[in-house]
Amino acid sequence: MGAEEAVLSFLESNEEISDSGKFSATIGIDHNEIVNIIKSLHGFRLVDAQDIKREWWVLTDEGRSYTVAGSPEVQLFLAVPPEGIPREELQKKVDPTVFKIGCSQAIKNKWVEMGKGLVSRKVQHVEDRVKDLLKQIQDGEVIDAKDIDELKRRKLIALQTWKGYSLRKGPNFAPKRVKAVTDLTREHLQKGDWKGLEFKDYNYNARGATLEAGHLHPLLKVREQFRKIFLQMGFEEMPTNNFVESSFWNFDALFQPQQHPARDSHDTFFLQDPSTTKQLPEDYVERVKHVHESGGHGSRGYGYEWKREEADKNLLRTHTTAVSSRMLYLLAQKPFSPRRYFSIDRVFRNEAVDRTHLAEFHQIEGLVCDRGLTLGDLIGVLHDFFARLGMSKLRFKPAYNPYTEPSMEIFSYHEGFKKWVEVGNSGMFRPEMLLPMGLPEDVSVIAWGLSLERPTMILYGIDNIRDLFGHKVDLGLIQTNPICRLGVQ
């Protein structure tokens, strides 16, 4: 007889099953199987099930060992001879755990005392009450609540819980479950058994199956918020579709020396094929070479021999400022008109991967190109930009960048962390970078940049960048996270 048949058959001739555990033992079926059947029958209202629970105390492994060897305090007491024993000898005589616990409990019970290196008895005989209490629990006897608390505190006993059910007939009780049919088929009509079928009721409130569809990544959601802020401020987006860039646009055009550490293969991904570029504006290349070697525009340059082969090397761009250098050069080839540009896209650096760094990440960059811009304009634009992100408290710290002077690190007070955190970098592009492009001398460019990953991690409460971006990302995170609105601290 199966478990379901046994339960329904018993209830047909009896008022209730008072204890599912005893019932399962009587019919010789595993209790877990009975529980699964009860849940199913209860769901279809064939039975009404009520939870029952039994709790009792059992000995831990440590408690069971004390029922044989005695409690640590008694073991230690018996190891102390009537004349006393040096502490060092007593430590060698008993187990280290017994010595540690036994000393504490025996001194607390005033059975022994510790003199100057000597352990001696204060009483002649003791009773092992802990051992007796543990045996009483082992035999199923009831002991005082105060003793229970003491044994539990010493982790000698643990609470064991058993859960089961009591059963009565439900409103839809039947000696045998009839499986409800969901569809009327051709076979039912041909056989004529449709008259005796029980059809399952339609649930008009049930929701349809969830359709598999695409989900926006948290980075894309926050990226779109940043993009809207730039557009609201009158910026236009720069094309950032070329991940592969030449060293010239990525470094040289930005007045970054060829001996700079960032050009080392340990910091930059260089390409093997194609390893070099053949498309550079030659007249502009000559002007960049001259300013690197000999200076100009108020600069002494770097005073080294600039090498074309270094500038021709292809790489994965290390920053989107390479895009900015291209856009500013193109702007300089036409009659000048002020511009506001921004970009948000991936950059690549040969860094060790950890919880806060990846070799591939996103950079957000904004720049303003106009006549007569000053550091005050940069600070004003930064206050406007970050205020729209919900960051009204800003501080600026002088910094060094090869292509900006002056340069500033941007800090914002984080209400959650209760401290100032770095949120970006900024500066004014140097004349050594702008004037070789052909821009007018009275034109200045202010710019700033920050990462996309860091604000996204803060907004979504993620503390490991590998949980946000990369091949180990949790798809459940992508599917369930809502849009986080910027503008809230």
N, C-alpha and C positions, 0 to 999 in steps of 0.2 A: 504494500500500500504506500502510495506517495505521500509526501508531507501535506499537500493541499487537501487530498482526499481524507487524510487522517484528521485534520483539523475540522473540516466541515462535517464529517461523519460523527465525530465526538459531540459537536455542538448541536447536531440534529436531535440527539437524545439526552443532552445535558444542558443546564442553564448557562454554565460558563466554564472556561479554563482559567483557573485562578492564578496559575504560575506557568509561563511558557517553558521555563527551565526544567521544572519537574515533569511537565508533559513530554518534553523531548526526551528526557531520560527514560520515561515509562515506555514510549513507543520505539526507542532505539534509533532516533534520527538526530543528526547533529543540530544543536540549538541555532547555529547561524543560518542553516537552511530553513528552519521553522520561522525565524525572524523575517527572512526575506519573503516567505509566503504570507505571513501576517501583514506585512506592509502592503503587499499587493492586494490582499483581500480587503484590507481597511480602505485602500484607495477607491475600490469599487463599491464600498459600503455594504459588503457582504457580512462583515463583522465590525464591531466597535472595539477598538483596542485602547487600553489604558497603560501608560508607562508604569513599571514598577522597578524599584532599585534596591539593591542590598549592598551594604558596606561592612567591611570587617578589616581588622588589623592583621597584617602578616609580618613576619620577621624579615629583616634585610639579611644579606649575606653576613654582615658584621654581627648582627644580632644572633643569627644561628650559631656562629662560631663561639659566642659567649655562653650559650647553653651547654656547651661541651667543656670548654676550658675555664669558664668563669669570667666574670667581668674584669676589666683591666685593673681597677682599683684593688680588687681582692687578690688578683695574681701578683700585683706589686707588693701588697701587704705581706703575703705569704713568702715572698722572696727576701723580706727584711728579717734577719734573725733577731732574737730578743736583745742581744747586745748591740745591735745597730750594724751598719755597713757603710763604708765610704761610697759616695755618690758615683764615682767612676766605676767601682766594682759592680754596683747595682745596675748601671747602664749596660755592662757587659753580660749580666746575668739574665736579663729579660729582653724581649723583643722591643725595638725602638718605638714602635707605635704603642705598645703596652706601657712602656716607660712614660711616654709623653702624656697619654690620656690618664694613666693610672696615678701619676704624681698629682695631676690637677685634681682628680676626684678624691684621692685619698687625703690630700691636704684639706680639701673643702669639707670632707666628712670628719676631719680632726682625728684621723687614724694614725698618721705619721707626721713627723716634723723634720724640717731640713735645718740642721745645724751648720757649723762651719765645715762644709764638705762631708758631713756625716748625716745619714738618714737613719732615724730611729723610730720605734713604735711608741705611740702614745696610749694605746689600749692593747690588751692581750688577745682578745678574740673579736672577730667581726662576722656578720652574716652577709651572705651574698644576695641581697634583696633584688638587685638588677637581674641576676640569673633566674631567681624564682619568678619574678614578674614575666620575664620572657617565656619561661616554660608554661606559665598560666595562659598566656596569649596563644602559644603554640597548641595548647590543648583546647582552645576555644572558650576559655573562661573569661568572664567580664571582670575588669579591674577598674580601679578608681580613675576618674578623669585627670586628676593631678598627676598620677603616675604615667598615664598615656602621654600627657604633654611633655613630661621629662624624657621619656623614651623616644618620642618623636623629635624632640630638640636634639638629642644625641644621634639621630638618624639610625636607630636600632630597629624601628618598625616603620611600615608604610601602609597607607590606606589602600585597600583593594576594593574595587567597585564592580558590581555585576548589574547589568541592565537587561530587563525582559519585559513581558507584557502579560496583562490579564485580558481575557476575551469574552465578549458576549455576542449574541446574534445582532447583526445590523439590519437596517430597514430593507435592504435588498437581499437578505439571506436566502440561500437556496442550497439544498444538499449537494448540488453539483453546479459548478460555474458554467454558464453558457456564454461562449465567446460572442460578443456583439459583432455584427457584420457592418462594414463601412460602405460597401458597394453592392448593388444589385447587379448580378452578372447574367450573361446569356445562359450559363449552365444552370443557375437557379431557376430560370424560367422554363428551361427544357425539362428539368427533373420535377418541377412543381413543388419543390421544397421551400419556395419563397414564403409560403403562407406561415410556416412555423419558425421563420428566422426572426431573431431579435436584432434590430438595427441600432447602431450607436447614434446617439443624439448629435446633431450638429452643434458645434460651439461657434456661434456667430461672433463672439468677442475674441476668438483666438487670432493671434497675429500670424501672418504668413511667414514662410521660411525666409530667413535673412539671405539676401542676395550677396554673392561675392562681388565686391567692387573694390576699386582702388581707394587708397587713403593717402592723405597729405602727410608728409613727414613733418615733425615738429620744426625742423630747420626751415622747411619751405614756408610754414605758417608764419614764423617770426621774420623770415626774409621778406615776405610780402608786406608785413607791417612796417619794416624799415623802408621798403621801397615807397610805400604810400607817404611816409613822412618826408622823404626827399622830394617827391613830386609835389607835395603841398608847399614846400619851401621854394619851388620854382627851379629845381634841378632837372637836368636831362640825363638819361642813362647812357653810359659809354658801352660800346660793343666789347664783350669780354670772351669771345668764342675761341680764341687761340690760346690753349694751355701751353703749347710749345712756343718758346720765345727765344730770341737771340740774346747773347750776353750784352750786346750793344744796347738794346732797348731796356733790358732788365737792370743793367749796372752802369755802363759807360755813359749813356745819355743822362743818367741821374747824377753825374759827377761823383761816382763811387769808384775809388782807385782799383786798379787791377790786382793790387796786393791785398785787398780787403779780405778778412777771414771768411766772409760769406761766400766767396768764390771758390772755396775749397770743396772738393768732392764730398767731404764729410758733412757739409752743410747744404749742398745743392745737388740735385739730380741732373747730370749731364747726359745727353743723348749720344748713342753710338751710331745710329743711322736714321736720318741724316745727321752727321755730327756738326756740320757747319751750315751757315746761311750764305746765300749769294745775292741777296736783295737788300742792299742798304743804300740810302741816299749819299753818294760819295762826297758832295760838297759839304754836307752836314757832318759827315764822318771826319773830314779834315778839320773842321772847326772844333769838334769835340776833342780830337787828338791834340790840337794846339793848346786848348785850355787845360787839359790834363798835364801836358809836359811843361808848358811855359806860363800858364795862367792867363790873366786878362780880366777886364771888367772889374778891376780893383783886387784881383786875386793873384797870388804867386803860383797857383797850380800845385801839383804834387812833385814836380821836378824829377820825373823818371821817364824812361823810354817806353812810350805807349805802344803796345803790340796789337796789330790788326787781327792776328790769329786768335788772340784771346777774345776779342770783341765778336768774332764770327761764330764762336761756339754756341751750339743750340742747347737749351736746357728746358726743364719744366719751370715755369715762372715761379719765383719765390715771393712775389707780391703783385697786387694789381696796380701798383704804381707804374709798372711797365706799360700798362694800358694808358695811364695818364700821360706818360712821356710821349707816346705816339699821338695822342689826341692834341696835346699842346703843340707838337711839331706841325701837325696838319693845320691847326688854328693859325700858326705863325705864317703859313704860306698864302694867306688871304688877308685882305684889309681887316684890321683888328676890330672885333666886337666882343664885349664882355660875355663870359660864359660861366654857367654853373654845371658841373658834371658830377656824376656819382657812379659807382660800380659796386656790385655784390657778386662775388664768384670765388671759385676755388683757387688755392695756391698750394705749392708743394715744397716741403723742406725735408732734408735728410736728417730727421730727428729721431731719437729713441722714443718708442711708444710707451706711454704710461697713462695713468688715470687722468692727466690733464693735457697730454700732448699726443697728437697724431702727425704722421708724415703728410697728411692731406687734410686741409681745413679751409674755411671760408674767411675772406677778408672783406670788410665794408670800408669803402673809401669815398670821401667827398672832397671836392675842391672848388674854389671860386677864383676866377681869373678876371681881373679888372684893373683899371688905372688907380694909383694912389692908395692901394690897400695897406693897412698897417697891422701891427700885432693886436691893437684894440679891436679891429674888425674881426680878426680871427677869434678872439675871446668872445665877442658878441655873438658871432654865428654859432660857436660851440654851446653857449648858454641857451640859445634858441633851439638848437638841435637836441641837446640832451634833456631840456625841459619837456619836449614832446615825448621823450622816453620815460618821463616820470622821475628824472634825476635833476632836481633843482639846486642841490648843494654841490658845487664844483670847486676844485682846487687845481692849481697848475704848478708843475715843478720843472725847472730848466732841464733840458736833456740834450743829447748830441745825436744828430743824423747827418750822414755825408751830404745829403741833398737839400736839407732845410737849415735855415739860420735866420732868426732864432728858432729853437725847437722846444716843445713842451710835452711832458707826460700829463695826462688828464686823470684826475682822481675824483670819485664821487662818494659821498657818504651813504653807506648801505644800512638802511634801517634794520634789516633782519640780522646782519652780522654785527651791527653796532660799531662799525669802524669804517675808515676810508679805504677804498679799494681802487686799484688802477683800472680804468675802463677804456683807455685809448692813448694814441700818440698824435702829435700835431706839429705844425711848423709852417714857415714861409719858404717856398722854393728859392734856392740860391740863384743869384744872377749868373753864376758860372754854368748853371743848368739852362736857364731861360734864354739868355741873350744869344748863345750860339744857335738856338732854334730860329732866331729871327724875330722874336717878339720885341715890341718897342721898349725902350729903356724905362719908361714910366709905368710899365705894366708889372703888377705883382700877382703872385698866386699863393693863396692860403689853402692849406689842406689838412685833413685829419683822417685817421683810420682806426678801426677796432675789429675785433673778431665777431663772427656770428655765433659761434658755438658757446662762448661764455655766457652771454645774456640768455640764450636758449636754455642752458643748463640751470641757470638761476630761476628762470620762469617756470620750468617744469620740475624743479626739485631733483635734478640728476647730478650726482657727484662724481661720476666716472664717464669720461667722454666716449669710451668704447661702448657704453650702453646707449649712446645717442647716435653714433655715426660709425659705420664700418660693417664688416661681415658678421659680427657677433651681435648686432642689434636685435632686440626682442621685437618681433612683429606685432605682438599684443600691445606693446607700447605705442606703436604707430597707429593701430586701429582704434584705441580707446581714448587717447589724449585729445582734449578739446583745444580750440584756438585760445591761446593766451594773449590777452590784449596788452600792448605796451601802454605806458602812460600811468601805470599804477606802481608805486614804489614797493 
